[in-house]
Amino acid sequence: MSKKTLIPIGPYHPLQEEPELFKLYCDGEIVKDIKWETGYNHRGIEKLSESKTYEQIFFLVERICGICSTSHPFAFANAVEEIAGIEVTDRTKYIRSIIGELERIHSHLLWVGLAGHFLGYNTVFMWAWKYREPVLDLFEMISGNRNSYAMFKVGGVRRDIEMAKIPVIQKVLDDLKKKADMLTGAVMDDPVIHARIRGVGILTKQDIIDYGAVGPTARASGVAIDVRKDDPYAAYPLVNWKVITAQAGDVFAKAEVRLLEIHESISIIEQCLDGLKKEKEGDIAVKVKEIPEGIGIGRAEAPRGEVFHFVKSDGSNSPVRHKIRAPSYVNIATFKKSCIGQTIADATISLAAVDPCYCCTERMAVAYDLNSGDKIMNANELINVSVRKTNEIRKEIKSQL
C-alpha cells in the first residue's frame, strides 16, 4: 500500500475566513482520510452569558456569528419568552421575520459569491456581492447597522419599521428579484459549473440522517427539515412559503437550494410587509417585568440551518445555564463523508459547500490553570464534567415535576 501524503488546509488558508485545521491524508490526488482540529476560536460565550443580564445577552449572542447575527438573538428570544410565557405581538413577528429573511438573502448571496471565487468564476463572485449591497443598505436603514442589528429584546423588537420605509424596502426587493433570476440562471445553466461541481462532495439522505445535518446541507440531499415549518415561530405560520429541496446532495444541489431560497425569502418579506400595513397600530413590544424560574428551548432557522438555545433561569436577572448549538456544529462533521474519495481540488469546495462558520462551532478543548500553566483537564474530561452536570439538572427537573 502506498504511503499517504498529509496535506493541511489551515489553520490559516485563503479558502477559510477563520482559523481551523483540516488534515487531508491523500494517496496521490485522492483524499483517503480527513481529520479536523478545532479550538482556535473558542470565546467562552456560554459562560459569559451567565454574568450578563437578559437584556445584555442579546448583544453578546449577536456576535457569535457576524454573517447570521440575528439568528442567535432569534433563538435566545424564543427560549426566554418560552420561560416567561410571553406571546409577542403580530407586528413584532412580522418585523422579526423580515430581519431574519433579509439576513438569509445576504448570507446566501455571500456564499454563492465565495463559491464562485473558490471555483475561479469571479464573475459570479462580483455579481453576487454587488447584489448583496442593497440588502445591507436596508439593514442600515432599518436598524442603523449593516451587521449586528441590535433589533431583538425579550418581548419584542427595539425599532419599528415605519410605513414610509415599506416602499423603499419593496423597491429593493423588486430590483433584487430580477438580479436573483439572472444570477440563478447564470449558475444553473452554465455547463462549466455543471462540469465542475455536479457529482462532487455528495451527501446521501442517509448521510444527513446519520450526521444530523441541518439547513441547506440537509435540504440539498432531499431531507425537508426547516425549523420555520417544523416548529413554527414569529410570522412564519402567518405567511405562505415552501421548503426548498434538491435530491442530488452534491455541491451543485447545495448551490441550487440556496439560490432558490433567495426567491422564497423575498416572497416571505413581501407578505410580512403586507402584514405590517394591516398592523399599523400594533405594538412592537410587550412589557416584561421579570423572567421567572424555569427552562426554555429556543430554535430558529439560520441561513445555515437550525440554531438551538437552551436557557435555565433561577428567577434572577441572569441565566444559570445557557447552552448554544450552531448549525455548523453538526454540518462540519459531514466533511468526513463528503471529502473522502474526492480529489484534493474537489475537497476544498466540498468543505466550503456547507457554508461552515468555525467561530460559531468552537468548544473548549483543554483547560489550563491560569497561574501555573498546568493542564487541568482535557476534552474528554470536560465532556464527563458536562455529562455529570446534565444528569444533575435532569434529576433536579424530575424532582420538581
Protein Blocks (a to p, Z undefined) as FASTA:
>chain_A
ZZdddddedjbdfkbmbdcddddddehjacfbdcddehjlggolmmmmmmpcfklmmmmm
mmmpmklmmlmmmmmmmmmmmmnopacdfklmmmmmmmmmmmmmmmmmmmmmmmmmmnop
aklmmmmmmmmmmmmmmmmmmnopabhnllacehiafbdcdfklmmmmmmmmmmmmmmmm
mmmmmmmmmmklmmmmgopaiacfklmmmnopghjllmmnopacdfklmmgghjllmpcc
dddddfkopaklmmmmmmmmmmmmmmmmmmmmmmmmmmmmpcfbdcdfbdcedddddddd
dfkbccddddddehiabdfbdcdddfklmmmmmmmmmmgopafklmmmmmmmnopafklm
pccfbdcdfklopafbdfklmmmmmmmmmmmmmmmmmmmZZ
